[in-house]
Amino acid sequence: MEKERFPRWLWIVAVLGGSLATFGGLLCIVLAFLIPQLQDNVGAVVLADLGVVALLLGISLIGMGAGIRKGWPSPPIYLKWSWAVWVALLVGFVGIGALVPAEWQQRPIFAPLHLGLATLPAFVLLSLMTLTAGRAHTLTLRELIATLSGGALATLPAIPIEIVGMVICAVIISLLAFLLPGGEAEIGKIMAWVEQWSVMPPTSTAELLGVIASPVILTVLAVTLAVITPFIEELTKTVIIGLLGIWRRPCLTKAFLWGAVGGLGFAIVENVSNGANGLGEGLGWLGGMGMRAAATGMHMLTSGILGLGWGFFWRKRRWVLPLAYFAAVVFHGLWNFNAVATIGGAAIGMTNSAFGFLIALIGAGMLAIMALLAPLALLGLPALLRAYESKLRT
């Protein structure tokens, strides 16, 4: 059981935050079924899933607040075979998802399956991480709820800031394009696409790839996703860790777990929204959710690195925190850059350019390597940190 406890007054913050999340979650679920424009629409599935996430986190926060108020200890989360349960559930969800007709994927009733594939891979990783970290360094239920909620909440400021950053980036790159040969014609072509899509949105993948192949669009995507996005997301995902550090000074192993769970919370919300792009495409949706599972490992690793940076920060090695932030941003940025290279290269290749397919192949290969590296690091680092801390105590 947890010996250190949060101050009693935090129960008010937890209950108020949990109540708001619960109310917002219920409202989202109801609106997903009532808004006519969302019927048989991807938006209904996303809204329902976000509502369920908010509802579950809200109820957990209320329970956490009640526990703090009454001074109850928080039980450790250490179940040796929990990973097998998560894997079994994941296999079942994949099987059911493969059998459900594609037209059902855009209905609110499909939301539980979508949410399941958005969350289960992350909990498989987390359960295995707790085993490598060891019982003495595992998370408590209270820490799990706090860091998971903080990571999910981080999406609220991150998304609008990223949108503003993308708009500013698009304006600057468009202005620079006017100074280059053929730039004015390229901007005119993009404006014609925007005007056409305002009347009739694109219906074919080939049409979308033709737009993505534009040098201006590719540059905007690369700068936004590889620079602006990781800079903002890695900053917001671990704010909760800095706040928790006011009252708690966890060991390095646990600090890494704190960060990883914060990334898990962020990834769940992102998986629900970004993973919805494949809804209605049958098995194509499963492929997209497979990519989101890989991205979950990336988010957990980068946030775990930042959590480790906080751990060293509290041990007077303050220089490690900015270094950890830089490492997290670089890994996240490379991940997104390779994703853009893969999609952009395929788009260029569709215009009969073999060079584009070569870029796509390199980008996909780099993504595959990083996708394998992330879970290996997530499982290996807790064991290394545990051994390192054992040596420090001897």
N, C-alpha and C positions, 0 to 999 in steps of 0.2 A: 504494500500500500504506500501511497505518496506521503512522505513526511513533510515536505515543504508545501505550504498552502498559499493561495493567492489571498490578498487582503479582503476582509469581509465585504467592504463596500462595493467591490466589483460585481457582486451579485445583482446590483441595480442595473449596471450597464449590460450585463448578460441577459437579464430578463427583458429589459426594454428593447435591446437589439433583437432578441429572439422573438418577441411579440411582433415587432415590425416585419421581420422576415416571414413569420407564420402568416400574418395577415396578407402580405404581398404575395406569398406563395399560393394561398387559397384563391386570391383574386385572379392571379394568372391562370390557374386551372379552370376556374369558372368561365373566364373570358375566352379561353381556348375553345370551349364548346358553344358559347353564345354568340360570338361575333360572326355574322353571316359571311363576311369576306374571307374568313379563315377556314371555312368549311372545305374539306378536301384540299387543303393547302399546307405547304411545308411549315408555314408560320404557326399553324395550330399545334403541330408536334413540338416545335421548339418552345413555344409559350407554355405548353403543358409540362414539358420536362423541366424548364427553368422554374416553374411553379413548384414542382415536386422537390427539386433541390433546395429551394428557399424554405419550403415547408419542413423538410427533414432537418435542415440546419437550424431553423428557428426553434423547433421543438427541442433539439439537442441543447441549444443555448439556454433555453428556459430551464431545462433539467440541470444544466451546469450551474446556473445561477442559484437554483434551489439548494444544490449541494454545497456551494460556497457559503450561502446564508446559514445553513445548519452546521457548517464545519465538518461535513462528512469527508473522509479521505477518498481519493480518486484511485480506482483499481487500475493496475497495469494491464496493458494490452499485449498479451503474449500467449498465443495459442499455436502449438506446434503444427497442427494439421489444418489450420484455417486456409492456407493457400490451396489445399486440395479441394476444399468446398468452393472457393472462388473459381478455380479452374473448371470444376464440374458445372457450375452455373454458367460460366462463359461458353463452354462447349454447347450447353443446352440452348442458350440464347442465340448462338450462331446458327445452330441447326434449325430452330424455329424461324429465325430471320430469313434463312435461305428458302424456306417453304412458303412463307407468306407471299401472296400475290403482290406484284409491284404497285398496283393501284391502291392497295391498302396502306402503303408506307406513308402516305400523306394525310392520314386520318389521325385524330387525337388518340384513338384506341391503340395505335402503333407506338405511342410515346414510351411505354415501359420498356419495349425492346430496344428502342433507340437509346434510352437512358442507360439500360443495362450494358450495352456495348461501349458506351461512353465512359463508364465507371469501373467495370469489372477488371479490365487489364491493369488499371492503376492499383486496385486492391490486391491483386495477385502479387505485384511487385512489392507493395508495402508489407504484406505478410511475410514474404521471403526476406525482406530487409530486417524485420524485427528478429528473425531467427539468427541472421549473421551478426546483428548488433548484440544479441544476448539478453537474457532476462534482466540483468542488472541495469542495462541501458535502454530498455524498451520505453515506449511512450506510455503515459497514463491516459485514461479516457478523457480527462479534462484537457490535457495538452493536445490530444488528437482533435477534439472539437474546436478548440481555440485556433489552432494553426490551420485546420481545414477551412473553417469559416473565414479566417483572415485572407487566405488565398483566393477563395471564391469571391469575397467582397472586393478584392483588388481589381477585378474586371470592370467594376463600375467606373473608376476614374481612368483606367488604362484605355478602354475602347474609345471614348470621346476624344481623349488627347491624341491617340493614334490617328483618328479621322482628321482632326485639325492639322496634324503634322503631315498627313498625306496630301491634303489640299494645298498647304503651303509649298510642299515639295513639287506638286504638279504645276503650280503657278510658276515657280522659279525655273523648273526644267523646260516648261513651254516657252518662257521668255528667252532662255538660252538657245532653244531650238530655232527661234526666228533668226538668230545670228549665223546659223550654219547653212550651207548650201542645201536646198531642198527642204529645209525646216518648215518654211511657211506652208508649203504644199502638204506636208505631213500633218501639221496642225489643222489645216483645212479639212483634210480627210477625216481626222478624228472628230471634228465638230459636225461633219456630215453624218457620221455614225451616231453621235449623240442625238442629233435631231431626228434621225430615222427611228432610233430605239425609243424615243419619247412617244412615238405613235404606235410602233410595233416592236416589242422586245425581241431579241434574237431567239430563234427556235432550234438552231442546229449548232453542234459542237464545232463544225468547220468554220462557221461564221465567227464564233467567239475566238478560236485560235487565230483567225486572220487579224483580229483586232490586237490580240496579245503580241503578235509578231511585230507590231509597230515599234521601232526603236524608242520612241518617246514613252510609250506605255511600259515597255520593258524596263527602261531606266527609272521611271517613277516607282514601279513595283520593287525593283532591286533596292533602291535607296530607302524606300519606306519600310520594307520587310526586313532588310538585312542591317539597317542602321537604326532607324527611329523606333521600330517595334521592340527589338531586344533592349534598347536603352531604357524605354519606359516600363516594359513589363518586368524586367529584372529588378527595377527600382520599387515597383508597387507590390510585387508578390511577397516580399519578405519584410515589409513594414511591420507586420504583426510580430515578427521575431524580435525586432528592436524594442517594441513595446513590452513584450513579455519579459525581456531582459531587465526591465526595471525592477522586477520582483524575483526573478529566477535566474540562476547562473548554472545552466546545465553543463554537463561534461561535453567534450567535443563530439563524441559519438551521438549523443542525444541532440546536440545542436544541429548536426547534419540531418538527423531525422526530422527535426522541427522544420527545417528548410524544405526538405523533400515533400512533406505533407502540405506545406503551403503551396508548392508547385502543383501538387495533386489537386488541391481545391480549385486553383486557377484553371488547370487543364480540363477538369470536368465541365466547367461552364463553357470553355472554348470548344470542347469536343461536341457538346450538345448543339452549339450554334454553327460552327464550321463544318461539322460532320453531316449537317442536314442538307448540304449541297447535293448529295447523291440520292436523297430520298425520292422514290418514284422510279429509280433505275434498276430495281431488282438486285441482282448480285453486284452491280456496280456500287451500290450503297455499302455492301459488306467490304469491298475493297477500300473504299474511302474511310470506313471506320478502322480498318487495319492500319492505314496511314496515321489516323488520329491516335491509335494505341501507341505507335512508335513515337509520335510527338509528345505523348504523355511522359514517356521515359525521358525525353529531352528536358521537358519542363521540370520534372522532379530532380533531375541531376543538376541543372543550373541553379535551382533554388536551394538544393542541398549544399552546393559549393558556397553559396552566399550564407547559408546557415552556419557552415563551418567557419566562414570569415567572421561572423558575429561571435562564435565561440572563442576564437583567438582574440578578438577585440576585447572581450570581457576579461581576458587573461593578460591584458596590457600589451599585447602585440597588435597595436591598432593598425599598423601598416598592412596587415594581412587582409583586412576588410575591403579596402579599395582594390587590392590585387584580385581578391575573389570576385568582386563585382566585374572587373575587367574580363576575367576568365569566363564568367557566366555570359556576359554580353557577346564575347567573341564566339563562343560555342553556339549560342542561340543564333547569332548573326550568320555564321557559316551554314547552319542548318537551313535557315530561311533562304539564303543566297542559292544554295544548291537546289532547293525546291523551285525557286524562280528559274534557275538555269534548266532544270528538267522540263518544266512546262513551257518556258520560252523557247528552248531548243526544239521541242516537239512542234511548237507553233511555226517556227522558222522552217523546220523540215517539211511541213505541209505545203510550203510555198516552193517546193522542188529544190531545196537547198540541202545537200548532203551534210554540209557543215553544221546545220542546225541539229540534225540527229546525233552528230558526234558530241555536241554540247550537252544534249539531253542525256546521252549515255554516260558521260562523265559525271554530270550532276546526279543522276540516279545512283551511280556507283558510290559516290561520296556519301549520299544519303543513306545507302545501305550500310556502309561502314560505320557511320555515326549512330545509326539505329541499333546496331549490334553493340557498339561501345557503351551506349547509355545504360542499358540494364546491367551489363557486366560491371560498370563502375558503381552503380547503385547497390549491387550486392557485395562488391569487393571492398569498397571504401569503409563501410561500417566495421568489417572484420579487421581491416588495417588500423583503423582508429582505436578500436578496442584493444588491440595488441600494443599500440603506441602508448595508450593511457596506462596499461598494466605495467609497462616498463618504467613510466614516470613514477609510479607508486612504489616500485622496488628500489 
